[in-house]
């Protein structure tokens, strides 16, 4: 299990570096998520995140954004 955790941590670090560079934001660390119903809950969480990102992108393209929209939280 340690190798799986190490691989996930490495993937997470690379993905966050790419996201931070191109989008100015990062992911929530998977260890900090509370998943009560397993994979189905994770799929809904990811779907909600994608819809929120889509909404933010549309607001940005329309010039309707706030400076706080670009703050990167310290996770």
C-alpha positions as CSV (number, residue, x, y, z in Angstrom):
1,X,0.0,0.0,0.0
2,X,2.9,2.3,0.6
3,X,4.0,2.2,-3.1
4,X,0.4,3.1,-4.1
5,X,0.3,6.0,-1.7
6,X,3.8,7.2,-2.9
7,X,2.7,6.9,-6.5
8,X,-0.5,8.9,-5.8
9,X,1.5,11.6,-3.9
10,X,3.9,11.9,-6.9
11,X,1.0,12.1,-9.4
12,X,-0.7,14.7,-7.1
13,X,2.4,16.8,-6.9
14,X,3.0,16.9,-10.7
15,X,-0.7,17.6,-11.5
16,X,-0.7,20.4,-8.9
17,X,2.4,22.0,-10.4
18,X,0.8,21.9,-13.9
19,X,-2.5,23.3,-12.6
20,X,-0.9,26.0,-10.6
21,X,1.2,27.1,-13.6
22,X,-1.6,27.2,-16.1
23,X,-4.7,27.8,-14.0
24,X,-3.4,29.5,-10.9
25,X,-5.1,26.9,-8.7
26,X,-4.5,23.5,-7.2
27,X,-6.4,20.3,-6.2
28,X,-7.7,19.4,-2.8
29,X,-5.4,16.7,-1.4
30,X,-7.2,13.4,-1.5
31,X,-6.2,12.7,2.1
32,X,-8.3,15.7,3.2
33,X,-11.5,14.6,1.4
34,X,-14.2,12.9,3.3
35,X,-15.7,10.2,1.2
36,X,-18.6,8.5,2.9
37,X,-20.0,6.4,0.1
38,X,-16.9,5.4,-1.7
39,X,-16.4,5.8,-5.4
40,X,-19.9,7.1,-6.2
41,X,-19.3,10.0,-3.8
42,X,-16.0,10.7,-5.4
43,X,-17.6,10.8,-8.8
44,X,-20.2,13.3,-7.6
45,X,-17.4,15.4,-6.0
46,X,-15.4,15.5,-9.2
47,X,-18.6,16.4,-11.2
48,X,-19.3,19.3,-8.9
49,X,-15.8,20.5,-9.3
50,X,-16.0,20.4,-13.1
51,X,-19.3,22.3,-13.1
52,X,-17.8,24.9,-10.8
53,X,-14.7,25.3,-13.0
54,X,-17.0,25.6,-16.1
55,X,-19.0,28.3,-14.4
56,X,-15.8,30.2,-13.3
57,X,-14.4,30.0,-16.9
58,X,-17.6,31.4,-18.3
59,X,-17.6,34.3,-15.8
60,X,-13.9,35.0,-16.6
61,X,-14.6,35.0,-20.3
62,X,-17.5,37.5,-19.8
63,X,-15.2,39.7,-17.6
64,X,-17.3,38.9,-14.5
65,X,-14.8,37.8,-11.9
66,X,-13.4,39.0,-8.6
67,X,-9.7,39.3,-7.6
68,X,-10.5,36.6,-5.0
69,X,-11.3,34.2,-7.8
70,X,-7.5,33.8,-8.4
71,X,-6.4,33.3,-4.8
72,X,-4.7,29.9,-4.3
73,X,-5.5,28.4,-0.9
74,X,-2.7,27.0,1.2
75,X,-3.7,23.3,1.2
